[in-house]
Amino acid sequence: MDVLSQIKSIEKLPLEGRRVFLRVDFDCPMTADGFVADDARIQAALPSIRYAIQHGAKLVLASHLGRPRGRRVPELSLAPLGERLAELLDQDVFMPEDCVGDGPRKVVMERVDGEVVLLENLRFNPEEESNDDVFAQRLASLADVYINDAFGTVHRAHASVDAITRHLPTRGAGYLLTKELQFMGKVATSNETPFVLLVGGAKLSDKIGLLNRLISRVKAICIGGAMATTFLAAQGRRVGRSRFEADKVEVAAGLLARAKVRGVDVLLPTDVVVAAEPTESAKTAVVAVDDIPDDRMILDIGPATAAEFAACLATAKLVFWTGPMGMFEIAPFLVGTQAVAKAISRSRAISVVGGGDTAAAVSKVMMTPFFSHVSTGGGAALEFLEGRELPGIEALRKGD
């Protein structure tokens, strides 16, 4: 089925003179002193925001930030996000002190066409995450039209994503959500070949569903990050003090066996960067995977592995990458991730990045513009590619 089937685009919705509830994902990294550290998610929502403003909407933006767990946490206020948005739009952004109640209603009702309101953090209210229908109805009372542009939340049955749509039948998808679904749909169903899957990150357990779903469609799988250690352990290799999932070793062995039967090339590290501790000042060494010292841990793929991955990626017509190749947050262990990012950028493949850490790593090495698409959703992207129904997407199919 077409992933956008029965979902109206923002351009098909009546906006002029309407109060439009736009669910965005402004869950941005923040500095210790309360400023926006990376505004990429705000930037990603700008096309929909600007379109709604230009077409005369009274725009009501709603988002979460962090995990306040149903409590008002001053450090997680959306006020700094509102200030940054106002700078980007070059117009006022009005911010009530809550997301429901008389205060927000008054602020919204006072707006004229083209003005913007940003509600306070939705997750200050426990009813948001419990998908409470009364809370959803209170949110819906602020608007006439509902638009979801927050791909990173569509796998959650939350009030602002799911229940609210029961009370706002005129609804659809913003530009960002539409773009996300188009690219994820391509990864899920495209016949482009060779298709190469590049996976890393900390846990195999997070990627089992993805691997099981795509193993029948890919030509090769390149595996790095801490999850590669679980596969090395499955091959009987000693991995020193490296982090791995002992309870997933048999799963890794089974995946390797299935890949062999299907003729899928699985590229595991042949050399790795090791150190005693993951610190900036750590003394590092590059060793073969058969020579990992008992008192060292694997923290990145080695140069020979990076070159082998690069050669494989160069042959691809479609690449999906999720999970960094090492502990990229620490400079000595960023090299492998940077190498594969450069390799993908030099290829002619359709290149799609999924996962928050991977997007952050691509941004850190300043390679984002060189990819076809860098997703704003981590869990949502993986669940979509695993073939699961996403509550926020299914809710949009039932509109007017």
Protein Blocks (a to p, Z undefined) as FASTA:
>chain_A
ZZkgoiacfklpcfehpacdddddfbbcddfkopafblklmmmmmmmmmmmmmnopacdd
dddehjenopacfklccklmmmmmmmmnopacdddfbfbdjklmmmmmmpcehiacdddd
fklpmklmnopaklmmmmmmmpmbdcdfbfklmmpccfklmmmmmmmmbgcddfklmmmm
mmmmmmmmpcbdcdddddedjblklmmmmmmmmmmmpmbdcdedjklmmmmmmnopaehj
accdfklmmmmmmmmmmmmmnopacdddfbdcddfbdcfklccddddfklccfkbccfbd
cfklmmmmmmmmmmpcbdcdehifbdfkbmklmmmmmmmmmmmmmpmbdcddedjklmmm
mmmnopmmmpfbdcfbfklmmmmmnopacfklmmmmmmZZ
